[in-house]
Amino acid sequence: MVSAYHWTVASDDPRDLHNAVFYREGKRLGRGKRGFDEMVADIQREAPNCVFILGGTYGVDNSYSPSEAPYWAYQAALDHALGAVGTEQLYPSKLH
């Protein structure tokens, strides 16, 4: 099973956790750090084989890399949750 998560940010800064909204399969999980924490908790509860996490504030007009995310300061918490339940994170660059 692959679970799809995504986040949006109302500002031009993809690292803006305060304004980020997180979703699973189109269902809103929450905003800001609380939304991120709910995404992590959902991964731990559901323990999918793989997760795909997409974001969407990239463009050729800014200097952000495609790997920028609002939860960059909390990446270790996400990595820990993924490892604890044996879930692999899929990345767009590795899909063929």
MODELLER restraints for C-alpha pairs under 7 A, 6 or more apart:
rsr = mdl.restraints
at = mdl.atoms
rsr.add(forms.Gaussian(group=physical.xy_distance, feature=features.Distance(at['CA:1:A'], at['CA:48:A']), mean=5.61, stdev=0.5))
rsr.add(forms.Gaussian(group=physical.xy_distance, feature=features.Distance(at['CA:1:A'], at['CA:49:A']), mean=5.36, stdev=0.5))
rsr.add(forms.Gaussian(group=physical.xy_distance, feature=features.Distance(at['CA:1:A'], at['CA:50:A']), mean=6.48, stdev=0.5))
rsr.add(forms.Gaussian(group=physical.xy_distance, feature=features.Distance(at['CA:2:A'], at['CA:48:A']), mean=6.08, stdev=0.5))
rsr.add(forms.Gaussian(group=physical.xy_distance, feature=features.Distance(at['CA:2:A'], at['CA:49:A']), mean=6.05, stdev=0.5))
rsr.add(forms.Gaussian(group=physical.xy_distance, feature=features.Distance(at['CA:2:A'], at['CA:50:A']), mean=4.66, stdev=0.5))
rsr.add(forms.Gaussian(group=physical.xy_distance, feature=features.Distance(at['CA:2:A'], at['CA:51:A']), mean=5.39, stdev=0.5))
rsr.add(forms.Gaussian(group=physical.xy_distance, feature=features.Distance(at['CA:3:A'], at['CA:48:A']), mean=6.35, stdev=0.5))
rsr.add(forms.Gaussian(group=physical.xy_distance, feature=features.Distance(at['CA:3:A'], at['CA:50:A']), mean=6.41, stdev=0.5))
rsr.add(forms.Gaussian(group=physical.xy_distance, feature=features.Distance(at['CA:3:A'], at['CA:51:A']), mean=4.83, stdev=0.5))
rsr.add(forms.Gaussian(group=physical.xy_distance, feature=features.Distance(at['CA:3:A'], at['CA:52:A']), mean=6.32, stdev=0.5))
rsr.add(forms.Gaussian(group=physical.xy_distance, feature=features.Distance(at['CA:4:A'], at['CA:24:A']), mean=5.91, stdev=0.5))
rsr.add(forms.Gaussian(group=physical.xy_distance, feature=features.Distance(at['CA:4:A'], at['CA:25:A']), mean=5.42, stdev=0.5))
rsr.add(forms.Gaussian(group=physical.xy_distance, feature=features.Distance(at['CA:4:A'], at['CA:51:A']), mean=5.81, stdev=0.5))
rsr.add(forms.Gaussian(group=physical.xy_distance, feature=features.Distance(at['CA:4:A'], at['CA:52:A']), mean=4.85, stdev=0.5))
rsr.add(forms.Gaussian(group=physical.xy_distance, feature=features.Distance(at['CA:4:A'], at['CA:53:A']), mean=6.09, stdev=0.5))
rsr.add(forms.Gaussian(group=physical.xy_distance, feature=features.Distance(at['CA:5:A'], at['CA:23:A']), mean=5.49, stdev=0.5))
rsr.add(forms.Gaussian(group=physical.xy_distance, feature=features.Distance(at['CA:5:A'], at['CA:24:A']), mean=4.36, stdev=0.5))
rsr.add(forms.Gaussian(group=physical.xy_distance, feature=features.Distance(at['CA:5:A'], at['CA:25:A']), mean=6.03, stdev=0.5))
rsr.add(forms.Gaussian(group=physical.xy_distance, feature=features.Distance(at['CA:5:A'], at['CA:52:A']), mean=6.02, stdev=0.5))
rsr.add(forms.Gaussian(group=physical.xy_distance, feature=features.Distance(at['CA:5:A'], at['CA:53:A']), mean=4.67, stdev=0.5))
rsr.add(forms.Gaussian(group=physical.xy_distance, feature=features.Distance(at['CA:5:A'], at['CA:54:A']), mean=6.38, stdev=0.5))
rsr.add(forms.Gaussian(group=physical.xy_distance, feature=features.Distance(at['CA:6:A'], at['CA:22:A']), mean=5.90, stdev=0.5))
rsr.add(forms.Gaussian(group=physical.xy_distance, feature=features.Distance(at['CA:6:A'], at['CA:23:A']), mean=5.30, stdev=0.5))
rsr.add(forms.Gaussian(group=physical.xy_distance, feature=features.Distance(at['CA:6:A'], at['CA:24:A']), mean=6.57, stdev=0.5))
rsr.add(forms.Gaussian(group=physical.xy_distance, feature=features.Distance(at['CA:6:A'], at['CA:53:A']), mean=5.18, stdev=0.5))
rsr.add(forms.Gaussian(group=physical.xy_distance, feature=features.Distance(at['CA:6:A'], at['CA:54:A']), mean=4.51, stdev=0.5))
rsr.add(forms.Gaussian(group=physical.xy_distance, feature=features.Distance(at['CA:6:A'], at['CA:55:A']), mean=5.51, stdev=0.5))
rsr.add(forms.Gaussian(group=physical.xy_distance, feature=features.Distance(at['CA:7:A'], at['CA:20:A']), mean=6.39, stdev=0.5))
rsr.add(forms.Gaussian(group=physical.xy_distance, feature=features.Distance(at['CA:7:A'], at['CA:21:A']), mean=5.38, stdev=0.5))
rsr.add(forms.Gaussian(group=physical.xy_distance, feature=features.Distance(at['CA:7:A'], at['CA:22:A']), mean=4.40, stdev=0.5))
rsr.add(forms.Gaussian(group=physical.xy_distance, feature=features.Distance(at['CA:7:A'], at['CA:23:A']), mean=6.08, stdev=0.5))
rsr.add(forms.Gaussian(group=physical.xy_distance, feature=features.Distance(at['CA:7:A'], at['CA:54:A']), mean=6.48, stdev=0.5))
rsr.add(forms.Gaussian(group=physical.xy_distance, feature=features.Distance(at['CA:7:A'], at['CA:55:A']), mean=4.97, stdev=0.5))
rsr.add(forms.Gaussian(group=physical.xy_distance, feature=features.Distance(at['CA:8:A'], at['CA:20:A']), mean=5.49, stdev=0.5))
rsr.add(forms.Gaussian(group=physical.xy_distance, feature=features.Distance(at['CA:8:A'], at['CA:21:A']), mean=5.38, stdev=0.5))
rsr.add(forms.Gaussian(group=physical.xy_distance, feature=features.Distance(at['CA:8:A'], at['CA:22:A']), mean=6.80, stdev=0.5))
rsr.add(forms.Gaussian(group=physical.xy_distance, feature=features.Distance(at['CA:8:A'], at['CA:55:A']), mean=5.97, stdev=0.5))
rsr.add(forms.Gaussian(group=physical.xy_distance, feature=features.Distance(at['CA:8:A'], at['CA:56:A']), mean=5.90, stdev=0.5))
rsr.add(forms.Gaussian(group=physical.xy_distance, feature=features.Distance(at['CA:9:A'], at['CA:16:A']), mean=6.88, stdev=0.5))
rsr.add(forms.Gaussian(group=physical.xy_distance, feature=features.Distance(at['CA:9:A'], at['CA:19:A']), mean=5.56, stdev=0.5))
rsr.add(forms.Gaussian(group=physical.xy_distance, feature=features.Distance(at['CA:9:A'], at['CA:20:A']), mean=4.41, stdev=0.5))
rsr.add(forms.Gaussian(group=physical.xy_distance, feature=features.Distance(at['CA:9:A'], at['CA:21:A']), mean=6.48, stdev=0.5))
rsr.add(forms.Gaussian(group=physical.xy_distance, feature=features.Distance(at['CA:9:A'], at['CA:57:A']), mean=6.92, stdev=0.5))
rsr.add(forms.Gaussian(group=physical.xy_distance, feature=features.Distance(at['CA:10:A'], at['CA:19:A']), mean=6.12, stdev=0.5))
rsr.add(forms.Gaussian(group=physical.xy_distance, feature=features.Distance(at['CA:12:A'], at['CA:57:A']), mean=6.59, stdev=0.5))
rsr.add(forms.Gaussian(group=physical.xy_distance, feature=features.Distance(at['CA:14:A'], at['CA:57:A']), mean=5.75, stdev=0.5))
rsr.add(forms.Gaussian(group=physical.xy_distance, feature=features.Distance(at['CA:14:A'], at['CA:68:A']), mean=6.14, stdev=0.5))
rsr.add(forms.Gaussian(group=physical.xy_distance, feature=features.Distance(at['CA:14:A'], at['CA:69:A']), mean=5.59, stdev=0.5))
rsr.add(forms.Gaussian(group=physical.xy_distance, feature=features.Distance(at['CA:14:A'], at['CA:70:A']), mean=5.61, stdev=0.5))
rsr.add(forms.Gaussian(group=physical.xy_distance, feature=features.Distance(at['CA:15:A'], at['CA:68:A']), mean=6.46, stdev=0.5))
rsr.add(forms.Gaussian(group=physical.xy_distance, feature=features.Distance(at['CA:15:A'], at['CA:69:A']), mean=5.24, stdev=0.5))
rsr.add(forms.Gaussian(group=physical.xy_distance, feature=features.Distance(at['CA:15:A'], at['CA:70:A']), mean=3.72, stdev=0.5))
rsr.add(forms.Gaussian(group=physical.xy_distance, feature=features.Distance(at['CA:15:A'], at['CA:71:A']), mean=6.92, stdev=0.5))
rsr.add(forms.Gaussian(group=physical.xy_distance, feature=features.Distance(at['CA:16:A'], at['CA:70:A']), mean=5.17, stdev=0.5))
rsr.add(forms.Gaussian(group=physical.xy_distance, feature=features.Distance(at['CA:17:A'], at['CA:32:A']), mean=5.12, stdev=0.5))
rsr.add(forms.Gaussian(group=physical.xy_distance, feature=features.Distance(at['CA:17:A'], at['CA:33:A']), mean=6.50, stdev=0.5))
rsr.add(forms.Gaussian(group=physical.xy_distance, feature=features.Distance(at['CA:17:A'], at['CA:70:A']), mean=4.48, stdev=0.5))
rsr.add(forms.Gaussian(group=physical.xy_distance, feature=features.Distance(at['CA:17:A'], at['CA:71:A']), mean=6.17, stdev=0.5))
rsr.add(forms.Gaussian(group=physical.xy_distance, feature=features.Distance(at['CA:18:A'], at['CA:32:A']), mean=4.40, stdev=0.5))
rsr.add(forms.Gaussian(group=physical.xy_distance, feature=features.Distance(at['CA:18:A'], at['CA:33:A']), mean=6.88, stdev=0.5))
rsr.add(forms.Gaussian(group=physical.xy_distance, feature=features.Distance(at['CA:19:A'], at['CA:31:A']), mean=6.75, stdev=0.5))
rsr.add(forms.Gaussian(group=physical.xy_distance, feature=features.Distance(at['CA:19:A'], at['CA:32:A']), mean=5.86, stdev=0.5))
rsr.add(forms.Gaussian(group=physical.xy_distance, feature=features.Distance(at['CA:20:A'], at['CA:31:A']), mean=5.68, stdev=0.5))
rsr.add(forms.Gaussian(group=physical.xy_distance, feature=features.Distance(at['CA:20:A'], at['CA:32:A']), mean=5.27, stdev=0.5))
rsr.add(forms.Gaussian(group=physical.xy_distance, feature=features.Distance(at['CA:20:A'], at['CA:70:A']), mean=6.66, stdev=0.5))
rsr.add(forms.Gaussian(group=physical.xy_distance, feature=features.Distance(at['CA:21:A'], at['CA:30:A']), mean=5.75, stdev=0.5))
rsr.add(forms.Gaussian(group=physical.xy_distance, feature=features.Distance(at['CA:21:A'], at['CA:31:A']), mean=4.30, stdev=0.5))
rsr.add(forms.Gaussian(group=physical.xy_distance, feature=features.Distance(at['CA:21:A'], at['CA:32:A']), mean=6.31, stdev=0.5))
rsr.add(forms.Gaussian(group=physical.xy_distance, feature=features.Distance(at['CA:21:A'], at['CA:35:A']), mean=6.43, stdev=0.5))
rsr.add(forms.Gaussian(group=physical.xy_distance, feature=features.Distance(at['CA:22:A'], at['CA:28:A']), mean=6.09, stdev=0.5))
rsr.add(forms.Gaussian(group=physical.xy_distance, feature=features.Distance(at['CA:22:A'], at['CA:29:A']), mean=5.44, stdev=0.5))
rsr.add(forms.Gaussian(group=physical.xy_distance, feature=features.Distance(at['CA:22:A'], at['CA:30:A']), mean=5.62, stdev=0.5))
rsr.add(forms.Gaussian(group=physical.xy_distance, feature=features.Distance(at['CA:22:A'], at['CA:31:A']), mean=6.25, stdev=0.5))
rsr.add(forms.Gaussian(group=physical.xy_distance, feature=features.Distance(at['CA:22:A'], at['CA:35:A']), mean=5.55, stdev=0.5))
rsr.add(forms.Gaussian(group=physical.xy_distance, feature=features.Distance(at['CA:22:A'], at['CA:36:A']), mean=6.44, stdev=0.5))
rsr.add(forms.Gaussian(group=physical.xy_distance, feature=features.Distance(at['CA:22:A'], at['CA:39:A']), mean=6.96, stdev=0.5))
rsr.add(forms.Gaussian(group=physical.xy_distance, feature=features.Distance(at['CA:23:A'], at['CA:29:A']), mean=5.07, stdev=0.5))
rsr.add(forms.Gaussian(group=physical.xy_distance, feature=features.Distance(at['CA:29:A'], at['CA:35:A']), mean=5.50, stdev=0.5))
rsr.add(forms.Gaussian(group=physical.xy_distance, feature=features.Distance(at['CA:29:A'], at['CA:38:A']), mean=6.15, stdev=0.5))
rsr.add(forms.Gaussian(group=physical.xy_distance, feature=features.Distance(at['CA:29:A'], at['CA:39:A']), mean=6.58, stdev=0.5))
rsr.add(forms.Gaussian(group=physical.xy_distance, feature=features.Distance(at['CA:30:A'], at['CA:38:A']), mean=7.00, stdev=0.5))
rsr.add(forms.Gaussian(group=physical.xy_distance, feature=features.Distance(at['CA:40:A'], at['CA:78:A']), mean=6.04, stdev=0.5))
rsr.add(forms.Gaussian(group=physical.xy_distance, feature=features.Distance(at['CA:40:A'], at['CA:81:A']), mean=6.54, stdev=0.5))
rsr.add(forms.Gaussian(group=physical.xy_distance, feature=features.Distance(at['CA:44:A'], at['CA:81:A']), mean=6.13, stdev=0.5))
rsr.add(forms.Gaussian(group=physical.xy_distance, feature=features.Distance(at['CA:44:A'], at['CA:85:A']), mean=6.31, stdev=0.5))
rsr.add(forms.Gaussian(group=physical.xy_distance, feature=features.Distance(at['CA:47:A'], at['CA:85:A']), mean=5.57, stdev=0.5))
rsr.add(forms.Gaussian(group=physical.xy_distance, feature=features.Distance(at['CA:47:A'], at['CA:87:A']), mean=6.48, stdev=0.5))
rsr.add(forms.Gaussian(group=physical.xy_distance, feature=features.Distance(at['CA:48:A'], at['CA:87:A']), mean=5.99, stdev=0.5))
rsr.add(forms.Gaussian(group=physical.xy_distance, feature=features.Distance(at['CA:49:A'], at['CA:87:A']), mean=4.96, stdev=0.5))
rsr.add(forms.Gaussian(group=physical.xy_distance, feature=features.Distance(at['CA:49:A'], at['CA:88:A']), mean=6.32, stdev=0.5))
rsr.add(forms.Gaussian(group=physical.xy_distance, feature=features.Distance(at['CA:50:A'], at['CA:87:A']), mean=5.17, stdev=0.5))
rsr.add(forms.Gaussian(group=physical.xy_distance, feature=features.Distance(at['CA:50:A'], at['CA:88:A']), mean=4.57, stdev=0.5))
rsr.add(forms.Gaussian(group=physical.xy_distance, feature=features.Distance(at['CA:50:A'], at['CA:89:A']), mean=5.58, stdev=0.5))
rsr.add(forms.Gaussian(group=physical.xy_distance, feature=features.Distance(at['CA:50:A'], at['CA:90:A']), mean=6.60, stdev=0.5))
rsr.add(forms.Gaussian(group=physical.xy_distance, feature=features.Distance(at['CA:51:A'], at['CA:87:A']), mean=6.97, stdev=0.5))
rsr.add(forms.Gaussian(group=physical.xy_distance, feature=features.Distance(at['CA:51:A'], at['CA:88:A']), mean=6.30, stdev=0.5))
rsr.add(forms.Gaussian(group=physical.xy_distance, feature=features.Distance(at['CA:51:A'], at['CA:89:A']), mean=4.87, stdev=0.5))
rsr.add(forms.Gaussian(group=physical.xy_distance, feature=features.Distance(at['CA:51:A'], at['CA:90:A']), mean=5.98, stdev=0.5))
rsr.add(forms.Gaussian(group=physical.xy_distance, feature=features.Distance(at['CA:52:A'], at['CA:89:A']), mean=5.95, stdev=0.5))
rsr.add(forms.Gaussian(group=physical.xy_distance, feature=features.Distance(at['CA:52:A'], at['CA:90:A']), mean=5.10, stdev=0.5))
rsr.add(forms.Gaussian(group=physical.xy_distance, feature=features.Distance(at['CA:52:A'], at['CA:91:A']), mean=6.67, stdev=0.5))
rsr.add(forms.Gaussian(group=physical.xy_distance, feature=features.Distance(at['CA:58:A'], at['CA:64:A']), mean=6.88, stdev=0.5))
rsr.add(forms.Gaussian(group=physical.xy_distance, feature=features.Distance(at['CA:58:A'], at['CA:66:A']), mean=6.52, stdev=0.5))
rsr.add(forms.Gaussian(group=physical.xy_distance, feature=features.Distance(at['CA:82:A'], at['CA:88:A']), mean=6.65, stdev=0.5))
